[in-house]
Amino acid sequence: MGDTQSIDGGSEDSSSAAQSAQTEEIPPETRGFFSRIVGALSPTEETQIVDSPTDVPRTPAQSGGGMINLRRLNLEDVAIPKAEIVSVPKDIDKDALVSLFRESGLTRLPVFDGTLDTPIGLIHLKDLALQHGFNGDRSKKFALEPLLRPLIFAPPSMPIGVLLQRMQSERRHMALIIDEYGGVDGLVTLEDLIEQVIGEIEDEHDIEEDTYWNLEKNGCYLVQSRTPLEDFENEIGVDLRSVVDEDEVDTLGGLVFLLSGHVPSRGEVVRHPNGVEFEIVDADLRKIKRLRARIVEPVDG
C-alpha cells in the first residue's frame, strides 16, 4: 500500500507517447500464472466463472479472493487513492530519488512533469541501479527521462481482469487510473490485482508472522498493529500510553486508532505527542493491519 502524471489532451495521447518507451519483461513463471487467469477470463465448458449477483456490492474489504473478483471488482475498488501515491518530478536529482526509494520501500515510482496530473512514465529501481549505481561515479551526469518506462492508463470502471490481460500483453506492472477530465485518480500495480485473486502476497517488506516488528533502519520500524504497547515502548524507549487511560488500549493499532479518532486509511500519518510518527501501511474499512513507526524527535526528560 505501497506507494503520477497529468494528461494534456486526454489519456489516449499520454498512453500513445508511452508506447515508445522501454517495455518491462514479465518472468516466464508470471506469464504462466497469467495464462491461467486469461483462461478464466475466457471460460470454456470446463472452466466457467459464474457472474456475481447484481445486487451484491463490490466491496474489497468484504469480498474473498478467487477468480470471480476478476469480473466483480473494478479498478476503482482496489486502486491506491491519488493522495497516497508516491511519485517523483522529472527534474529530481539522483540523491533525492535514491533516498525516496529507500524510505518508501517501493521498486517503481510514477514520474510527473509539473503536477501529478501530468504523468510521463515510471522509474524502476533496477534501471537506476544498473545505469548509475547508488555509490558510483558522481561525475556521470544523471538524467531521469532516458530511464523512464511506460505506464498504462485506464478508467476507474474497468474490470480488474481486463487490466490484467492488458498488463500481460503489454508487459507492464503499473497503471494509473484516469478520471473523466483526464486527471489522475489513483494507481494500481500488478501485485494489487493478483492479490484480489489469490490473497495477500508477502514480500521482503512484510513482517514475519512470528514477529511483531522489523527494524528497517535506525529509528524506523515496520510494525504489526497487534503489537503489545508495552513491548514496543520497551523497544523504542518512548512512553506511548501517557496520552490514553492505562486500561483503554493494549495494542499499537488500538493506540493509533484512538489518536486519529477513526480507522485511518493506507498512507495516512498519525503523530504521537511524544515524538513518534505512525504511517498506515495496510488497513481495511474495519481495522489497521500494519504501520511504519518513525522516531521523529527525541523525548525530553
KOLDO-458583 format. One line per 10 residues: number of its first residue (from 1); their letters; for each residue x, y, z of C-alpha. Coordinates in Angstrom, 1 decimal. Example, Ala and Ser with C-alpha at 12.3 -4.5 7.8 and 13.67 -1.06 7.14 Angstrom:
residues 2
1) as) 12.3/-4.5/7.8; 13.7/-1.1/7.1
***
This chain:
residues 301
1) mgdtqsidgg) 0.0/0.0/0.0; 2.8/0.9/-1.2; 3.2/3.6/-2.5; 1.6/10.2/-11.0; 1.1/12.3/-14.2; -1.1/14.9/-15.9; -2.5/14.2/-19.2; -2.8/17.1/-21.6; -5.3/16.3/-24.3; -6.6/13.1/-22.6
11) sedsssaaqs) -5.3/9.8/-21.5; -5.0/8.4/-25.0; -2.3/10.9/-26.0; -0.3/10.1/-22.9; -0.7/6.4/-23.5; 0.5/6.7/-27.1; 3.5/8.6/-26.1; 4.4/6.0/-23.6; 4.4/3.2/-26.2; 7.8/4.2/-27.5
21) aqteeippet) 9.4/3.8/-24.1; 11.2/0.6/-22.9; 8.9/-2.2/-22.0; 9.3/-4.4/-19.0; 9.7/-8.1/-19.2; 7.5/-10.3/-17.1; 9.2/-13.5/-15.9; 8.1/-16.8/-17.5; 6.6/-18.1/-14.3; 4.4/-15.0/-14.0
31) rgffsrivga) 3.3/-15.4/-17.6; 2.3/-19.0/-16.8; 0.1/-17.7/-14.0; -1.3/-15.1/-16.3; -2.2/-17.8/-18.8; -4.4/-19.4/-16.2; -6.1/-16.1/-15.4; -6.6/-15.4/-19.1; -8.2/-18.8/-19.4; -10.5/-18.0/-16.6
41) lspteetqiv) -11.5/-14.7/-18.2; -12.5/-16.6/-21.4; -14.1/-19.6/-19.7; -14.7/-22.9/-21.6; -17.3/-25.5/-20.6; -14.7/-26.9/-18.2; -13.7/-23.6/-16.6; -16.6/-21.2/-16.2; -16.9/-18.3/-13.9; -20.3/-17.6/-12.5
51) dsptdvprtp) -21.1/-13.9/-12.6; -21.8/-12.4/-9.2; -25.4/-11.3/-8.4; -26.1/-7.8/-9.5; -27.4/-6.8/-6.0; -24.1/-7.8/-4.3; -22.0/-4.6/-3.8; -18.3/-4.7/-4.8; -16.5/-4.1/-1.6; -12.9/-5.4/-1.4
61) aqsgggminl) -12.9/-5.4/2.4; -15.8/-7.8/2.5; -15.2/-9.9/-0.6; -13.0/-13.0/-0.6; -10.4/-13.9/-3.2; -10.9/-16.0/-6.3; -11.3/-15.7/-10.0; -14.8/-14.2/-9.6; -13.2/-11.0/-8.5; -11.7/-10.6/-12.0
71) rrlnledvai) -15.2/-9.6/-13.1; -16.8/-8.5/-9.9; -14.3/-5.8/-9.0; -13.4/-2.7/-10.9; -10.2/-0.7/-10.7; -11.9/1.9/-8.5; -12.5/-0.8/-5.9; -8.8/-1.7/-5.5; -6.8/1.4/-6.6; -4.5/3.4/-4.3
81) pkaeivsvpk) -6.1/6.9/-3.9; -4.3/9.8/-5.6; -3.4/11.3/-2.2; -1.5/8.2/-1.3; 0.5/7.8/-4.5; 4.3/8.1/-4.0; 5.7/9.8/-7.2; 8.6/12.0/-8.3; 9.0/15.0/-10.5; 11.0/14.6/-13.7
91) didkdalvsl) 13.7/17.0/-12.5; 14.5/15.2/-9.3; 18.2/14.6/-8.6; 19.8/11.2/-8.1; 20.4/11.5/-4.4; 16.8/12.5/-3.7; 15.5/9.7/-5.9; 17.6/7.1/-4.1; 16.5/8.4/-0.7; 12.8/8.1/-1.7
101) fresgltrlp) 13.3/4.6/-3.0; 14.9/3.7/0.4; 12.3/5.4/2.5; 9.2/4.1/0.6; 10.5/0.5/0.1; 9.0/0.6/-3.4; 10.7/-0.5/-6.6; 8.7/1.5/-9.1; 7.7/5.2/-8.9; 5.5/7.2/-11.3
111) vfdgtldtpi) 7.2/10.3/-12.7; 5.4/13.5/-13.5; 6.0/16.8/-15.3; 4.9/19.7/-13.2; 2.0/18.1/-11.3; 0.8/14.6/-10.5; -1.8/15.0/-13.2; 0.9/15.1/-15.9; 2.4/11.7/-15.8; 5.3/10.8/-18.2
121) glihlkdlal) 6.2/7.3/-17.2; 7.7/5.3/-14.3; 11.2/4.9/-12.9; 12.3/1.4/-11.9; 14.8/0.9/-9.1; 16.7/-1.7/-11.2; 17.2/0.7/-14.1; 18.6/3.4/-11.8; 21.0/0.9/-10.1; 22.2/-0.5/-13.4
131) qhgfngdrsk) 22.8/2.8/-15.1; 24.1/4.9/-12.2; 24.6/2.8/-9.2; 24.0/4.1/-5.7; 27.7/4.7/-4.9; 29.1/5.0/-8.3; 30.8/7.8/-10.3; 29.2/11.0/-9.2; 30.8/12.8/-12.2; 28.5/10.9/-14.5
141) kfalepllrp) 25.6/13.2/-15.4; 22.2/11.9/-14.1; 19.2/12.2/-16.4; 15.9/10.7/-15.4; 13.9/10.8/-18.6; 16.0/8.2/-20.6; 15.3/5.7/-17.8; 11.5/6.1/-17.9; 9.3/3.1/-18.7; 5.7/3.4/-19.9
151) lifappsmpi) 2.6/3.4/-17.8; -0.9/2.1/-18.6; -3.8/4.5/-18.4; -7.2/3.1/-17.5; -10.6/4.3/-16.4; -11.9/3.5/-12.9; -14.8/1.4/-14.3; -12.5/-1.1/-16.0; -12.8/-4.6/-14.5; -9.6/-5.7/-12.9
161) gvllqrmqse) -9.5/-8.8/-15.2; -9.4/-6.6/-18.3; -6.4/-4.7/-16.9; -4.6/-7.9/-16.0; -5.0/-9.1/-19.6; -3.6/-5.8/-20.8; -0.7/-5.9/-18.4; 0.2/-9.3/-19.8; 0.0/-8.3/-23.4; 2.0/-5.0/-22.9
171) rrhmaliide) 4.3/-6.5/-20.2; 3.8/-3.7/-17.7; 3.4/-3.7/-14.0; 1.7/-0.4/-13.1; -1.3/1.6/-14.3; -2.7/5.0/-13.5; -6.5/5.4/-13.1; -7.7/8.4/-15.1; -10.8/10.3/-14.3; -13.3/11.8/-16.8
181) yggvdglvtl) -11.4/15.0/-17.0; -8.1/13.3/-17.9; -6.6/13.7/-14.4; -5.0/11.0/-12.3; -7.5/9.4/-9.8; -5.5/6.5/-8.5; -2.9/3.8/-9.1; -2.8/0.0/-9.3; 0.0/-2.4/-9.6; 0.2/-5.9/-10.9
191) edlieqvige) 0.6/-7.2/-7.3; -2.6/-5.3/-6.2; -4.6/-7.0/-8.9; -3.3/-10.5/-8.4; -3.9/-10.2/-4.6; -7.6/-9.9/-5.4; -7.5/-13.4/-6.9; -5.1/-15.3/-4.7; -4.9/-13.3/-1.5; -2.2/-11.1/0.0
201) iedehdieed) 1.3/-11.7/-1.4; 4.1/-11.5/1.2; 7.2/-9.6/0.1; 10.5/-8.6/1.6; 8.8/-5.6/3.3; 6.2/-7.7/5.0; 6.6/-8.8/8.7; 7.2/-12.4/9.5; 4.2/-14.0/11.3; 6.2/-14.9/14.4
211) tywnlekngc) 7.5/-11.3/15.0; 5.8/-8.1/15.9; 8.1/-5.7/14.0; 11.1/-5.4/11.7; 13.7/-2.7/12.1; 14.0/-1.2/8.7; 16.7/1.4/9.6; 17.7/3.4/12.7; 14.6/4.9/14.2; 12.1/3.3/11.7
221) ylvqsrtple) 10.1/0.1/12.3; 7.6/-1.8/10.3; 5.1/-3.0/12.9; 2.1/-5.2/13.1; -1.0/-3.4/14.6; -1.4/-6.2/17.2; 1.9/-5.4/18.7; 1.6/-5.1/22.5; 2.1/-1.5/23.5; 4.3/-2.3/26.4
231) dfeneigvdl) 6.7/-4.4/24.3; 7.1/-1.7/21.7; 7.6/1.0/24.3; 10.4/-1.0/25.7; 11.9/-1.4/22.2; 11.9/2.3/21.3; 12.2/3.8/24.8; 9.2/6.1/24.4; 6.2/6.3/26.7; 3.2/5.8/24.3
241) rsvvdedevd) 0.4/5.2/26.9; 0.7/8.6/28.6; -2.0/10.0/26.3; -4.6/7.3/27.0; -6.1/5.6/30.0; -4.0/2.7/31.3; -6.7/0.1/30.6; -8.1/1.7/27.5; -5.9/0.1/24.9; -3.3/-2.7/24.8
251) tlgglvflls) -2.0/-2.8/21.2; -0.3/-0.3/18.9; -3.1/-0.4/16.4; -5.6/0.5/19.1; -3.4/3.4/20.2; -3.2/4.8/16.7; -7.0/4.4/16.3; -7.6/6.4/19.5; -5.1/9.1/18.4; -6.7/9.6/15.0
261) ghvpsrgevv) -10.3/9.2/16.1; -11.2/6.9/13.2; -9.9/3.9/11.3; -7.1/5.5/9.3; -6.6/4.6/5.7; -3.5/3.4/4.0; -0.9/6.2/3.6; -2.4/8.3/6.5; 0.1/9.6/9.0; -0.8/9.9/12.7
271) rhpngvefei) 1.5/11.8/15.1; 2.0/10.9/18.7; 2.7/13.8/21.1; 5.9/12.1/22.4; 7.7/12.2/19.1; 6.7/9.1/17.2; 5.1/9.2/13.8; 2.9/6.4/12.6; 2.2/5.8/8.9; -0.5/3.4/8.0
281) vdadlrkikr) 1.0/0.8/5.6; -2.0/-1.6/5.4; -5.6/-1.2/6.6; -9.2/-2.1/5.5; -12.5/-0.5/6.4; -12.6/-2.1/9.8; -9.0/-2.2/11.2; -5.4/-1.3/10.9; -3.1/-4.1/9.9; 0.4/-2.7/9.6
291) lrarivepvd) 2.2/0.5/10.5; 5.5/2.2/10.0; 6.7/3.9/13.2; 9.4/6.6/13.0; 11.1/8.3/15.9; 11.0/11.9/14.6; 12.3/13.8/17.6; 14.0/13.0/20.9; 11.8/12.8/24.0; 12.7/15.4/26.7
301) g) 13.5/14.3/30.2
***
